[in-house]
Amino acid sequence: MVLAATLLVLTVMVVPLLLLLVMRRFGREEADTERALLSPEAHTVSWVVPDGEDPALVRTHLAHAGFTSVLDHSGDQRLVVQCAPADRERVREIIAHTEHATFDGHALRPSQLRFDDDP
């Protein structure tokens, strides 16, 4: 009986503590990635996400292609993608060929995909 009570107490205390540590580590990794991509020295492109669009699918396709991205919520919602200057067109192609869905499920097709620093 004492063993069962001890296991119960350990489970109730240890499992939530482990979950908190894992979540904290994930949060730190995300913050480090965001800090690195939003720094002036980073080679990035920024794309303004259209109003009402969920950028999760675009981020997933970019991640599968090997690109790191973060959402910048300062002002308009921008998707900031780390890429070398030679990979700009590849990033543009991935974003353009991804099905763009709004939060209510309607499909969008971007008319002309432009990055913030395009002329």
Sequence and secondary structure as in RCSB ss.txt:
>XXXX:A:sequence
MVLAATLLVLTVMVVPLLLLLVMRRFGREEADTERALLSPEAHTVSWVVPDGEDPALVRTHLAHAGFTSVLDHSG
DQRLVVQCAPADRERVREIIAHTEHATFDGHALRPSQLRFDDDP
>XXXX:A:secstr
 HHHHHHHHHHHHHHHHHHHHHHHHHHHHHHHHHHHHTSTTS EEEEE  TTB THHHHHHHHHTT EEEEE SS
S EEEEE  GGGHHHHHHHHHTS EEBTTS EE  SS   TT  
